[in-house]
């Protein structure tokens, strides 16, 4: 089970455990304290960064397969003759 699935399962269990009208984060803070809430928020941020990185890698792999060089990887060189050389 990967990290994203683990978070999804955890959130599902939490949502069926706590009342609908109460914010999950408020309940988490009340029952387990500020430190737990901050750790949970940090895990959420890390998950988002991981998902974004996976998408970035997928994009670059697709560019490599299709022989496309994204514009942000094209560097402006001082000498135009070097543009098409192996260097």
C-alpha positions as CSV (number, residue, x, y, z in Angstrom):
1,X,0.0,0.0,0.0
2,X,1.5,3.3,-1.0
3,X,1.5,6.5,1.0
4,X,-1.4,8.2,-0.8
5,X,-3.6,5.2,-0.3
6,X,-2.7,5.0,3.4
7,X,-3.7,8.7,3.8
8,X,-7.0,8.0,1.9
9,X,-7.8,5.1,4.2
10,X,-7.0,7.1,7.3
11,X,-9.2,10.0,6.2
12,X,-12.1,7.6,5.4
13,X,-11.9,6.0,8.9
14,X,-11.7,9.4,10.5
15,X,-14.7,10.8,8.5
16,X,-17.0,7.9,9.5
17,X,-15.8,8.2,13.1
18,X,-16.5,11.9,13.7
19,X,-19.7,14.0,13.3
20,X,-20.5,15.5,10.0
21,X,-21.1,19.1,11.2
22,X,-17.7,19.3,12.9
23,X,-14.5,20.1,11.1
24,X,-12.1,17.2,11.1
25,X,-9.2,19.5,11.9
26,X,-11.0,21.0,14.9
27,X,-11.8,17.6,16.3
28,X,-8.2,16.5,15.7
29,X,-6.9,19.5,17.5
30,X,-9.3,19.2,20.4
31,X,-8.7,15.4,21.0
32,X,-5.0,15.2,20.2
33,X,-3.6,18.7,20.5
34,X,-1.9,21.3,18.4
35,X,1.2,19.2,17.8
36,X,-0.7,16.3,16.2
37,X,-2.6,18.8,14.0
38,X,0.7,20.4,12.8
39,X,2.1,16.9,12.1
40,X,-0.9,16.0,10.1
41,X,-0.7,19.3,8.1
42,X,3.0,18.6,7.4
43,X,2.1,15.1,6.1
44,X,-0.5,16.7,3.8
45,X,2.0,19.2,2.4
46,X,4.6,16.4,1.9
47,X,1.9,14.3,0.0
48,X,1.1,17.2,-2.2
49,X,4.8,17.8,-3.0
50,X,5.3,14.1,-3.7
51,X,2.3,14.0,-6.1
52,X,3.6,17.2,-7.9
53,X,7.0,15.7,-8.2
54,X,5.5,12.5,-9.7
55,X,3.7,14.5,-12.3
56,X,6.8,16.5,-13.1
57,X,8.8,13.3,-13.7
58,X,6.0,11.8,-15.8
59,X,6.0,15.0,-17.9
60,X,9.8,14.9,-18.4
61,X,9.7,11.2,-19.3
62,X,7.0,11.9,-21.9
63,X,9.1,14.7,-23.3
64,X,12.1,12.4,-23.5
65,X,10.1,9.6,-25.3
66,X,8.8,12.1,-27.8
67,X,12.2,13.9,-28.4
68,X,10.8,17.2,-27.1
69,X,12.9,19.7,-25.1
70,X,10.7,21.8,-22.9
71,X,11.4,25.5,-23.1
72,X,12.6,25.8,-19.5
73,X,15.4,23.4,-20.3
74,X,16.6,25.4,-23.3
75,X,19.6,27.5,-22.2
76,X,20.7,30.6,-24.0
77,X,24.3,30.2,-25.0
78,X,26.8,33.0,-25.6
79,X,27.9,31.6,-28.9
80,X,25.1,30.5,-31.4
81,X,27.4,28.0,-33.1
82,X,27.3,26.0,-29.9
83,X,23.6,25.7,-30.0
84,X,23.6,22.6,-32.2
85,X,26.8,21.0,-31.1
86,X,27.3,18.1,-28.8
87,X,28.9,20.3,-26.2
